[in-house]
Amino acid sequence: EYRFTGIQAAEGLSFYVSTEYGSAVYTEGPLQTGSAPTVSQDLLVFDVGADIASVQVKNQHLVVERKPDGLHVTEILIFENVGPTAYIGRGPNHAEDAGVRIGLPASIKNFEPGMGADAQTARVRGRELSSVRPIPPGVRPFSFTYTVPLSARTDLSHRLYFPTATFVVMLDDPKLKVESKSLQFTGTRDQGGKQYAMYSGTNFVVGQEVAIRVNGASIWSNPRIYPWLAAPFLIVAALWVANRRGKRAREVAHAMASGAPESKGPAAAMPMAAP
């Protein structure tokens, strides 16, 4: 038993209590404080096992918002463990165990953990996110955010490491379209004062690659390509200057070889004396 005293309730303030057992974190709340002077909350913890068959992703949402610096993506997954033990299995490098494993797009930056994740235990290696904490029994959310540079065909493809009942992409820019053989356009939805185009699919298996391409952005949407676009023009300009200099050098050499004075301008008619 643990007791916390001197805690003052306030409007808009919620209290949760967490404990860690067997590397798994369990959180209960918000606690129903009300007007009671004392609030009690039991915490249920579990042993840790490796039965992956009892774990699935009930729902995986990608909320994609277009910003000046690229696509801002919020991923929200709902894990369900119907087994009697918390699950932990092989990690990406097989040297470190992991509970949650999630495939990511090829190039992400500004990764930030959210619900069910923390900077100490959630790690990104290449195209994989893993958490060293087990997945406890029950239904638990897991979320995080990151950004992806926007280009004419932005890749948001994901590899799945758990059976996934529903996979949804929500896109806030009507000029952009999702191209995917696994997902279908299912209409629009208003959320948080914005309208999103919805793309969804169901019943995905372990190891499946959900190919996702976001099309519709012009090639000027990604500032990183500007140097590459300028490069051909710079090369042509450099070759033109070099060619002019080479031609000039050849004219001078020819004039010196023939004994004629060097020409410094366009040819002009010379006056001739009458016979």
Salt bridges, closest charged atoms under 4 A:
GLU20 OE2 - ARG133 NH1 3.46
GLU65 OE2 - LYS194 NZ 3.09
ASP69 OD1 - HIS72 NE2 2.79
GLU75 OE2 - HIS158 NE2 2.52
GLU96 OE2 - ARG123 NH1 2.54
GLU96 OE1 - ARG125 NH2 3.43
ASP118 OD2 - ARG133 NE 3.32
GLU128 OE1 - ARG101 NH2 2.83
ASP155 OD1 - ARG213 NH1 2.97
ASP172 OD2 - LYS194 NZ 2.78
ASP173 OD2 - ARG66 NH1 3.00
GLU179 OE2 - ARG153 NH2 3.35
GLU209 OE2 - ARG127 NH2 3.30
GLU209 OE1 - ARG159 NE 3.48
GLU251 OE1 - ARG248 NH1 3.82
GLU262 OE2 - ARG248 NH2 2.94
